[in-house]
């Protein structure tokens, strides 16, 4: 999902360069209970960064809730990730640029009001309108005609609604794009495209305190910083009706505390597994553990708005830093086979047909400490004399950041060339990034929104894209992305996107580290636990054992 996703990294010992990490002995002080007599499942969670507005939520904690309380025009198969119709009965086009969307009649929001064409059009227009300052609209709405008028790159908005959106009747609306985009319908399962009820527009403050959606769950209560209770929605008529009595999400700021609760039976679902847990979870949980490929890539990004990192020589430095990272050793020893060294900027779950490449990054992503030192020296050295890697300290990132820094320091023969820079909370960390306050490298990650190569590239590296945290800008990259979006068939589109991706090898706004597997452990109280291709538990399918 957008921006730096909340993901958990494990760390251990690498003899040649990396410090050892002992297993934590911390115990949970929580008194909360797990699943109860009414079939409620208790699950790990982290506080969202922003209000739970679909067009303002671009991180995974908020996204997990949005996907439980909303349903979109499309959904993604929990096994294959393939787009399939949900609230839409049809999405048709004759020219790959102008689309007619028809809704399934009778769908309702949890407050009993009807889901109509206006629910989508009004929500999209709200998200796109510049004064509303939403974080999750670019690039999702940029392809709709009139977006530039409601959300100009500079200056004030010239309109409040996008001209490309037209309501035909209660269950039909049309969308005109600025150019052909044959893959556009497959993007419509993403949360930015969710509808909003009239209640949002009549009293946004009240809605934000207790969001109303049209999905399988309804929010029963929400105590920020503590947790959220969700219960099955009586108005939901889609295909993913809950098989449990609800989900109690509990906020954890200590991954070890969550795992201790899981082992004690006070937590049913832990998909934020602690650093020390990964090596023993399979045996600790008697096999109640999943470790499977997911659409997640971990990277280290650079603030290209900073003068020291924006020069041509700085490209050489970034390439050298990438070559100084011993991915193979870190992923094998530290991550206990839950990571795979990255070879491109996408994910293996796409497959070769979808754009994944095992060779694209080539030497730049291959450990070569001698060449690394040469490139960094050739580029004039690390800007400021020291590389710092910022990360949020409320999750298990310290160990892997220290490991990466140790690898870099080893290559450069300097024990202080690279150090970690912790930031208290995920929200604070993300705010620093969004406010362009970073002066050196920072940890970043991407959890796909939909299984398309476009989603791994355009939102992160297109000029001024919402999740372009490095503020990378390349007219050649942008042109190739636009060309790919206009392709009349998927194969051509993928080829053009790969051409754009090749520019990242040289420019390197973000260093690919490793592909992350989806991980989850569960208690003996629940069954039918699975992860979707986005590494999110399929909450609706979880059952409570009797």
C-alpha positions as CSV (number, residue, x, y, z in Angstrom):
1,X,0.0,0.0,0.0
2,X,1.0,3.6,-0.3
3,X,4.1,5.0,1.1
4,X,6.1,3.1,3.7
5,X,4.0,0.2,4.7
6,X,4.0,-1.1,8.3
7,X,6.1,-4.2,7.9
8,X,8.1,-6.2,10.4
9,X,11.8,-7.0,9.9
10,X,13.7,-9.7,11.7
11,X,17.4,-9.7,12.6
12,X,19.9,-12.0,14.1
13,X,23.7,-12.5,13.8
14,X,26.0,-12.3,10.8
15,X,29.4,-13.2,11.8
16,X,31.3,-11.3,9.2
17,X,29.8,-7.9,9.7
18,X,26.6,-7.9,11.6
19,X,25.9,-7.6,15.3
20,X,24.1,-10.3,17.2
21,X,20.5,-9.8,18.4
22,X,19.3,-11.7,21.4
23,X,15.7,-12.9,21.8
24,X,13.7,-10.5,23.8
25,X,12.3,-11.7,27.2
26,X,9.8,-9.0,27.5
27,X,6.3,-10.0,28.6
28,X,3.0,-8.6,27.7
29,X,1.2,-6.5,30.3
30,X,-2.0,-6.7,28.4
31,X,-5.1,-8.0,30.1
32,X,-7.2,-8.2,26.9
33,X,-8.7,-11.5,26.0
34,X,-8.7,-13.3,22.6
35,X,-11.7,-14.7,20.8
36,X,-14.7,-15.0,23.0
37,X,-18.0,-16.9,23.2
38,X,-19.6,-14.7,20.5
39,X,-17.0,-15.8,17.9
40,X,-15.0,-12.6,18.0
41,X,-11.3,-12.7,16.8
42,X,-8.6,-10.5,18.4
43,X,-6.0,-9.3,15.9
44,X,-2.8,-7.2,15.9
45,X,-3.0,-3.6,14.6
46,X,-1.2,-0.3,14.5
47,X,-2.6,3.2,14.7
48,X,-3.5,4.7,11.3
49,X,-1.6,7.8,10.3
50,X,-4.7,9.7,9.0
51,X,-8.5,9.7,9.3
52,X,-10.0,6.6,7.6
53,X,-11.1,8.4,4.5
54,X,-10.3,6.2,1.4
55,X,-8.6,9.1,-0.5
56,X,-6.5,10.0,2.6
57,X,-5.3,6.6,3.7
58,X,-2.0,5.5,2.1
59,X,-0.6,3.2,4.7
60,X,-1.4,-0.4,5.6
61,X,-2.8,0.0,9.1
62,X,-5.6,2.3,7.9
63,X,-5.9,0.3,4.7
64,X,-6.6,-2.9,6.6
65,X,-9.7,-1.3,8.2
66,X,-10.8,0.3,5.0
67,X,-10.9,-3.1,3.3
68,X,-13.1,-4.5,6.1
69,X,-15.6,-1.7,6.2
70,X,-15.8,-0.9,2.5
71,X,-16.4,-2.7,-0.8
72,X,-15.4,-1.3,-4.2
73,X,-16.4,-1.6,-7.8
74,X,-13.9,-4.5,-8.0
75,X,-12.3,-6.8,-5.5
76,X,-9.2,-8.9,-5.6
77,X,-9.4,-12.7,-5.4
78,X,-7.9,-13.6,-2.0
79,X,-5.9,-16.4,-3.5
80,X,-4.8,-15.1,-7.0
81,X,-5.2,-11.4,-6.6
82,X,-7.2,-11.3,-9.9
83,X,-9.6,-8.4,-10.2
84,X,-13.3,-9.5,-10.1
85,X,-16.5,-7.5,-10.1
86,X,-17.8,-6.6,-6.6
87,X,-20.2,-3.6,-6.3
88,X,-20.1,-3.1,-10.1
89,X,-22.2,-5.3,-12.3
90,X,-20.2,-4.3,-15.4
91,X,-17.4,-2.1,-16.5
92,X,-17.4,-1.6,-20.3
93,X,-15.6,0.3,-22.9
94,X,-15.3,0.4,-26.7
95,X,-12.1,2.4,-26.9
96,X,-10.1,1.8,-23.7
97,X,-10.6,5.5,-22.8
98,X,-14.3,6.0,-22.1
99,X,-15.9,3.6,-19.6
100,X,-19.4,2.9,-18.5
101,X,-19.8,1.6,-15.0
102,X,-23.1,-0.1,-13.8
103,X,-23.7,-0.9,-10.1
104,X,-25.4,-3.9,-8.7
105,X,-28.7,-2.5,-7.3
106,X,-29.7,-2.8,-3.7
107,X,-26.3,-2.3,-2.1
108,X,-26.4,-0.2,1.1
109,X,-24.0,1.5,3.5
110,X,-24.1,0.4,7.1
111,X,-26.3,3.3,8.0
112,X,-29.0,1.9,5.6
113,X,-28.6,4.5,2.9
114,X,-28.2,3.4,-0.7
115,X,-24.9,3.1,-2.5
116,X,-25.4,5.0,-5.8
117,X,-23.4,6.3,-8.7
118,X,-23.2,9.6,-6.8
119,X,-21.6,7.7,-3.9
120,X,-18.6,7.0,-6.2
121,X,-18.5,10.2,-8.2
122,X,-18.9,12.5,-5.2
123,X,-16.2,10.5,-3.3
124,X,-13.7,10.7,-6.2
125,X,-14.4,14.4,-6.7
126,X,-13.8,15.0,-3.0
127,X,-10.6,13.2,-3.0
128,X,-9.3,15.0,-6.1
129,X,-10.2,18.5,-5.1
130,X,-7.0,20.3,-4.1
131,X,-8.3,22.2,-1.1
132,X,-9.2,18.9,0.6
133,X,-5.5,18.0,0.7
134,X,-6.0,14.2,0.4
135,X,-2.9,12.0,0.4
136,X,-4.1,9.1,-1.8
137,X,-5.4,10.5,-5.1
138,X,-2.3,10.6,-7.3
139,X,-1.9,8.7,-9.6
140,X,-5.3,7.1,-9.2
141,X,-7.4,10.0,-10.4
142,X,-4.8,11.8,-12.5
143,X,-6.0,9.8,-15.6
144,X,-9.5,11.1,-15.3
145,X,-10.4,14.1,-17.5
146,X,-10.6,17.3,-15.5
147,X,-8.3,16.2,-12.7
148,X,-5.8,19.0,-13.7
149,X,-8.6,21.6,-13.1
150,X,-9.5,20.4,-9.6
151,X,-5.9,19.5,-8.6
152,X,-3.4,21.6,-10.6
153,X,0.3,21.1,-10.1
154,X,0.5,24.7,-9.0
155,X,-1.9,27.5,-8.2
156,X,-5.6,27.2,-7.2
157,X,-8.2,24.8,-8.4
158,X,-10.2,26.0,-11.3
159,X,-13.1,23.5,-10.7
160,X,-14.6,21.5,-7.9
161,X,-15.5,18.4,-9.9
162,X,-13.8,16.4,-12.6
163,X,-15.3,16.8,-16.0
164,X,-14.7,13.2,-16.9
165,X,-17.2,11.9,-14.3
166,X,-20.9,11.9,-15.3
167,X,-23.8,10.4,-13.4
168,X,-26.3,8.8,-15.7
169,X,-28.7,7.4,-13.2
170,X,-28.7,5.9,-9.6
171,X,-26.8,2.8,-10.8
172,X,-24.8,4.1,-13.7
173,X,-21.9,6.6,-14.3
174,X,-19.4,7.2,-17.0
175,X,-15.7,7.9,-16.8
176,X,-13.7,9.7,-19.5
177,X,-9.9,9.3,-19.2
178,X,-7.3,11.7,-20.6
179,X,-5.8,8.8,-22.7
180,X,-6.3,5.1,-23.4
181,X,-5.6,3.0,-20.3
182,X,-6.5,-0.6,-21.0
183,X,-5.6,-1.8,-17.5
184,X,-7.7,0.9,-15.7
185,X,-10.6,-1.4,-14.7
186,X,-8.2,-3.6,-12.8
187,X,-7.2,-0.7,-10.5
188,X,-10.8,-0.1,-9.3
189,X,-10.5,-2.5,-6.4
190,X,-8.1,-0.2,-4.7
191,X,-9.3,1.7,-1.6
192,X,-9.0,5.2,-3.2
193,X,-11.9,4.3,-5.4
194,X,-14.3,3.3,-2.6
195,X,-17.6,5.2,-2.3
196,X,-18.7,7.5,0.5
197,X,-22.2,7.9,2.0
198,X,-24.1,11.1,2.3
199,X,-23.3,11.1,6.0
200,X,-19.7,11.9,5.2
201,X,-20.6,15.1,3.3
202,X,-23.2,16.2,5.8
203,X,-21.0,15.8,9.0
204,X,-17.5,14.8,8.2
205,X,-16.3,15.2,11.8
206,X,-18.9,12.7,13.1
207,X,-18.1,10.4,10.2
208,X,-14.4,10.4,10.9
209,X,-15.0,9.5,14.5
210,X,-17.0,6.4,13.4
211,X,-16.6,5.8,9.7
212,X,-19.6,4.4,7.8
213,X,-18.9,2.1,4.8
214,X,-20.5,-0.5,2.6
215,X,-18.3,-3.5,3.4
216,X,-18.6,-6.7,5.3
217,X,-17.9,-5.1,8.7
218,X,-19.1,-2.1,10.6
219,X,-17.1,-0.2,13.2
220,X,-18.7,-0.8,16.6
221,X,-16.2,1.3,18.6
222,X,-12.8,3.0,18.1
223,X,-10.5,4.1,20.8
224,X,-7.5,5.7,19.1
225,X,-4.2,4.4,20.5
226,X,-5.9,1.4,21.9
227,X,-8.0,-0.5,19.4
228,X,-11.1,-0.9,17.3
229,X,-14.0,-3.3,17.4
230,X,-15.6,-4.4,14.2
231,X,-18.8,-6.5,13.8
232,X,-20.5,-8.0,10.8
233,X,-22.6,-5.5,8.8
234,X,-26.2,-6.4,8.5
235,X,-26.5,-4.4,5.3
236,X,-23.7,-6.0,3.4
237,X,-24.8,-8.1,0.3
238,X,-21.5,-8.9,-1.3
239,X,-19.6,-12.2,-1.6
240,X,-17.4,-11.9,1.5
241,X,-19.7,-12.2,4.4
242,X,-17.8,-12.7,7.7
243,X,-17.7,-16.3,9.1
244,X,-16.9,-14.9,12.6
245,X,-18.7,-12.7,15.1
246,X,-16.3,-9.8,14.5
247,X,-12.7,-8.6,14.7
248,X,-11.2,-6.8,17.7
249,X,-8.1,-4.9,16.5
250,X,-5.6,-4.2,19.3
251,X,-2.9,-1.5,18.9
252,X,0.6,-2.7,19.7
253,X,3.7,-0.6,19.8
254,X,5.9,-3.5,20.9
255,X,6.0,-6.5,18.5
256,X,7.4,-8.7,21.2
257,X,4.5,-7.9,23.5
258,X,2.1,-8.9,20.7
259,X,3.8,-12.2,20.2
260,X,3.8,-12.9,23.9
261,X,0.0,-12.3,23.9
262,X,-0.3,-14.6,21.0
263,X,1.5,-17.4,22.8
264,X,-0.5,-16.7,26.0
265,X,-3.8,-17.0,24.1
266,X,-4.7,-13.3,24.5
267,X,-4.2,-12.5,20.8
268,X,-5.6,-14.6,17.9
269,X,-3.9,-13.1,14.9
270,X,-0.4,-11.7,14.8
271,X,0.7,-10.4,11.4
272,X,3.2,-8.1,12.9
273,X,5.5,-10.9,14.1
274,X,8.4,-9.8,16.3
275,X,12.0,-9.9,15.5
276,X,12.7,-12.8,17.8
277,X,9.6,-14.7,16.8
278,X,10.4,-15.5,13.2
279,X,13.0,-18.2,13.8
280,X,10.8,-20.1,16.3
281,X,7.3,-19.3,15.2
282,X,6.8,-22.5,13.3
283,X,7.6,-24.6,16.3
284,X,6.3,-22.2,19.0
285,X,2.9,-22.2,17.3
286,X,2.8,-25.9,16.4
287,X,2.6,-25.1,12.7
288,X,0.0,-22.3,13.0
289,X,2.2,-20.0,10.9
290,X,2.2,-18.9,7.3
291,X,5.3,-17.7,5.4
292,X,4.4,-17.1,1.7
293,X,5.3,-14.7,-1.1
294,X,3.5,-11.4,-1.1
295,X,3.4,-8.3,-3.2
296,X,5.8,-6.4,-0.9
297,X,9.2,-4.8,-1.7
298,X,11.5,-3.2,0.9
299,X,13.7,-0.3,-0.1
300,X,15.9,2.5,1.2
301,X,14.9,5.8,-0.3
302,X,16.8,9.1,-0.6
303,X,15.6,12.7,-0.3
304,X,16.4,14.0,-3.8
305,X,15.1,17.4,-2.7
306,X,18.2,17.7,-0.6
307,X,21.1,19.4,-2.5
308,X,23.6,16.8,-1.4
309,X,21.6,13.9,-2.8
310,X,20.4,15.6,-6.0
311,X,23.7,15.7,-8.0
312,X,25.0,13.5,-10.8
313,X,27.8,12.3,-8.5
314,X,25.2,11.4,-5.8
315,X,23.9,8.8,-8.2
316,X,27.3,7.1,-8.1
317,X,27.2,7.2,-4.3
318,X,23.8,5.6,-4.2
319,X,24.9,2.9,-6.6
320,X,27.9,2.2,-4.3
321,X,25.8,2.1,-1.2
322,X,23.5,-0.5,-2.9
323,X,26.5,-2.6,-3.8
324,X,27.8,-2.4,-0.2
325,X,24.7,-4.2,1.1
326,X,25.1,-8.0,1.5
327,X,21.5,-8.9,0.7
328,X,22.2,-12.6,0.4
329,X,23.7,-13.0,3.8
330,X,21.2,-10.7,5.5
331,X,18.2,-12.5,4.0
332,X,19.5,-15.9,4.7
333,X,20.8,-15.5,8.2
334,X,18.9,-12.5,9.6
335,X,15.5,-13.1,8.0
336,X,15.4,-16.8,8.3
337,X,14.0,-17.3,4.7
338,X,11.3,-14.8,5.1
339,X,12.9,-12.4,2.6
340,X,14.5,-12.8,-0.9
341,X,17.2,-10.4,-2.2
342,X,15.6,-7.9,-4.6
343,X,16.5,-7.9,-8.3
344,X,14.1,-5.2,-9.5
345,X,11.5,-2.7,-8.2
346,X,8.4,-5.0,-8.4
347,X,7.6,-8.3,-6.9
348,X,7.9,-12.0,-7.8
349,X,4.2,-12.4,-7.4
350,X,3.7,-10.6,-10.7
351,X,5.6,-13.3,-12.6
352,X,7.6,-12.6,-15.7
353,X,4.4,-12.0,-17.7
354,X,3.4,-9.3,-15.3
355,X,6.7,-7.5,-15.4
356,X,8.9,-9.1,-12.6
357,X,12.6,-9.5,-13.6
358,X,15.3,-11.5,-11.8
359,X,18.0,-9.6,-13.7
360,X,16.9,-6.0,-14.2
361,X,18.9,-4.4,-11.3
362,X,22.0,-6.4,-12.2
363,X,25.3,-5.4,-10.7
364,X,23.8,-2.5,-8.8
365,X,21.9,-4.9,-6.6
366,X,24.8,-7.4,-6.3
367,X,27.1,-7.3,-3.3
368,X,30.5,-6.0,-4.4
369,X,32.3,-4.2,-1.5
370,X,35.3,-3.3,-3.6
371,X,33.3,-1.7,-6.4
372,X,31.0,-0.1,-3.8
373,X,33.9,1.7,-2.2
374,X,35.2,2.9,-5.6
375,X,31.9,4.3,-6.6
376,X,31.3,6.1,-3.4
377,X,34.8,7.7,-3.6
378,X,34.3,8.5,-7.3
379,X,31.0,10.3,-6.4
380,X,32.8,12.4,-3.8
381,X,31.8,10.5,-0.7
382,X,28.6,10.3,1.3
383,X,26.9,13.7,1.4
384,X,27.5,15.2,4.9
385,X,30.1,12.6,5.6
386,X,27.8,10.1,7.1
387,X,24.8,8.0,5.9
388,X,21.9,7.9,8.4
389,X,19.0,5.6,7.8
390,X,15.8,6.9,9.4
391,X,13.1,4.4,10.6
392,X,10.1,4.2,12.9
393,X,11.2,2.9,16.3
394,X,7.8,1.5,17.2
395,X,8.4,-1.6,15.0
396,X,11.1,-4.1,14.5
397,X,13.4,-2.1,12.2
398,X,16.4,-1.4,14.4
399,X,18.1,-4.7,13.9
400,X,17.9,-4.8,10.1
401,X,19.0,-1.1,9.8
402,X,22.0,-1.9,12.0
403,X,22.7,-4.9,9.9
404,X,22.6,-2.9,6.6
405,X,24.8,-0.2,8.2
406,X,27.3,-2.7,9.4
407,X,27.5,-4.2,5.9
408,X,28.1,-0.7,4.4
409,X,30.6,0.2,7.2
410,X,32.5,-3.1,6.5
411,X,32.7,-2.3,2.8
412,X,34.0,1.2,3.4
413,X,36.3,0.2,6.3
414,X,34.7,2.9,8.5
415,X,32.7,1.8,11.5
416,X,30.7,5.1,11.6
417,X,30.1,5.7,7.9
418,X,26.4,4.5,8.4
419,X,24.2,4.7,11.4
420,X,20.5,4.1,12.1
421,X,18.3,7.1,13.0
422,X,15.2,6.1,14.9
423,X,12.0,8.2,14.9
424,X,9.5,7.5,17.8
425,X,6.4,6.4,16.0
426,X,5.2,5.4,12.5
427,X,3.0,8.5,12.3
428,X,5.8,10.8,13.2
429,X,8.2,9.1,10.8
430,X,5.7,9.4,7.9
431,X,5.0,13.0,8.8
432,X,8.7,13.8,8.5
433,X,8.9,12.2,5.1
434,X,5.7,13.9,3.8
435,X,7.0,17.3,5.1
436,X,10.3,16.8,3.3
437,X,12.3,16.9,6.5
438,X,14.6,14.0,5.7
439,X,18.3,14.9,5.1
440,X,19.6,11.4,4.4
441,X,18.3,7.9,3.7
442,X,15.1,6.5,5.1
443,X,13.5,3.1,5.2
444,X,10.7,2.6,2.7
445,X,8.5,-0.2,1.6
446,X,5.7,-0.9,-0.9
447,X,2.7,-3.2,-0.5
448,X,1.0,-3.5,-3.8
449,X,-2.5,-2.0,-4.2
450,X,-3.3,-4.3,-7.1
451,X,-1.2,-6.8,-9.0
452,X,0.1,-4.6,-11.8
453,X,3.6,-3.5,-12.6
454,X,2.2,0.0,-12.9
455,X,1.4,0.1,-9.2
456,X,5.0,-0.6,-8.3
457,X,6.3,2.3,-10.5
458,X,3.9,5.1,-11.1
459,X,2.8,5.9,-7.6
460,X,6.4,6.0,-6.3
461,X,8.6,7.4,-9.1
462,X,6.3,9.5,-11.4
463,X,6.9,13.2,-11.0
464,X,4.9,14.6,-8.1
465,X,3.1,11.3,-7.5
466,X,1.5,11.0,-4.0
467,X,3.9,8.3,-2.7
468,X,7.0,9.6,-4.5
469,X,8.8,10.1,-1.1
470,X,12.2,10.7,-2.8
471,X,10.7,13.4,-5.0
472,X,12.3,11.8,-8.0
473,X,11.6,13.5,-11.3
474,X,12.5,12.2,-14.8
475,X,10.7,13.4,-17.9
476,X,11.9,10.2,-19.7
477,X,10.4,8.0,-17.0
478,X,7.2,9.9,-17.0
479,X,6.9,9.7,-20.8
480,X,7.4,5.9,-20.8
481,X,4.8,5.5,-18.0
482,X,2.3,7.5,-20.0
483,X,3.1,5.4,-23.1
484,X,2.6,2.2,-21.1
485,X,-0.7,3.4,-19.7
486,X,-1.9,4.1,-23.3
487,X,-1.0,0.7,-24.6
488,X,-3.9,-1.2,-26.1
489,X,-2.9,-4.6,-24.6
490,X,-1.2,-5.8,-21.4
491,X,1.9,-7.2,-23.0
492,X,2.8,-3.9,-24.6
493,X,2.0,-2.0,-21.4
494,X,4.3,-4.3,-19.3
495,X,7.1,-3.9,-21.8
496,X,6.9,-0.1,-21.7
497,X,6.7,-0.1,-17.9
498,X,9.9,-2.2,-17.8
499,X,11.6,0.3,-20.0
500,X,10.7,3.0,-17.5
501,X,11.9,0.8,-14.7
502,X,15.4,0.4,-16.3
503,X,16.0,4.1,-15.7
504,X,15.8,3.5,-11.9
505,X,18.9,1.3,-12.1
506,X,21.0,4.4,-12.9
507,X,19.1,7.1,-11.1
508,X,18.4,4.9,-8.0
509,X,16.0,7.1,-6.1
510,X,15.4,4.1,-3.9
511,X,17.6,1.0,-3.4
512,X,15.8,-2.3,-3.6
513,X,16.6,-4.4,-0.6
514,X,14.5,-7.5,-0.6
515,X,11.0,-8.9,-1.3
516,X,9.1,-9.6,1.8
517,X,7.0,-12.7,2.4
518,X,3.6,-12.4,4.0
519,X,3.7,-13.7,7.6
520,X,1.1,-14.5,10.2
521,X,0.8,-16.6,13.3
522,X,-2.5,-17.5,15.0
523,X,-3.7,-19.0,18.2
524,X,-5.3,-22.4,18.7
525,X,-8.6,-20.7,19.2
526,X,-9.1,-19.9,15.5
527,X,-9.0,-21.7,12.2
528,X,-9.1,-21.0,8.4
529,X,-6.4,-18.3,8.6
530,X,-5.0,-17.3,5.3
531,X,-3.1,-14.3,3.8
532,X,-4.1,-12.7,0.5
533,X,-1.5,-11.7,-2.1
534,X,-1.2,-8.4,-0.3
535,X,0.0,-10.1,2.9
536,X,-3.2,-9.1,4.7
537,X,-5.2,-11.7,6.7
538,X,-8.5,-12.7,5.0
539,X,-10.4,-11.6,8.1
540,X,-13.8,-12.6,6.8
541,X,-12.8,-16.3,6.5
542,X,-11.4,-16.7,10.0
543,X,-13.5,-18.9,12.2
544,X,-13.5,-19.3,16.0
545,X,-13.2,-22.9,17.2
546,X,-16.0,-24.2,19.3
